[in-house]
Amino acid sequence: MKYKDYAYLFLILLFSIIVFIIPFINIYVKISLILLSILLYSIKYINEYLEEEELNHNFPSFLRDLSQYLKIGQPLPFAVSSLLNNDYGKKLNRLIRALVVEMNYGNTFYEALNNMANNINNIEYKQALYSINEALNRGGDIASLLNSLAESIENINNIRKDRLAQIRLLAFTYYGLFFAAIFVIFIIYISVTKIIAINLEKAAELLTLYKHISFILIIVNALFTGLIIGKLSTGKIVSGIPHSIILTVISLVFFLTL
């Protein structure tokens, strides 16, 4: 964890303490504000996830374009520099610039490409870059290898997309279960108020206890349902953070109207 992350966590803790100290804010609003501050902090992980998805989409194009530059006769260092004129998304553009800068400062393409591979989390892409270095050492046809790698990666990505598309229906099912839980809580709340209307003893105390327990349960449900939806939809838990934020906001609005 970086120092910046520790600073953010300290600010969230400080914010949580201040929110709890303020007397005139509803307890549900206090808890929701704290949860939302934690979820909003997670946006940086969402950005990292989006950059990874962008890299996944553009990596085959990066390999094909490099292959084309080699086929028209450009030396490898110039071919890599030519890639700077193309747009492959934020993360891949950054990696390509770092590759060119390293070569300009005296590193060999082999060393620079290894460093690029080390900065990529995807195992398949790491292996693709290592394969290019192996071909360079053996004197193979780099252009043909790049095209083969691009096609192979695209096939893997397509298979992954088809598999995830088949299970996205489960994600919508979880949304349905979440709203069903809210509906059940609402029906029980209405029923309890009608029963209490007959016997007013300890009515407010009983309703408050019920609301507190229900609120905790539905917030926990919202957080984990969102993460599960993300895991089912894309295969990555971090992509469920926006769903958790949406469901938490819906839960807050629901309880403020009770």
Secondary structure, 3 states (H helix, E strand, C coil): CCHHHHHHHHHHHHHHHHHHHCCCCCHHHHHHHHHHHHHHHCHHHHHHHHHHHHHHHHHHHHHHHHHHHHHCCCCHHHHHHHHHHCCCCHHHHHHHHHHHHHHHCCCCHHHHHHHHHHCCCCHHHHHHHHHHHHHHHHCCCHHHHHHHHHHHHHHHHHHHHHHHHHHHHHHHHHHHHHHHHHHHHHHHHHHHHHHHHHCCCCHHHHHHHHHHHHHHHHHHHHHHHHHHHHHHHHCCHHHHHHHHHHHHHHHHHHHHHC
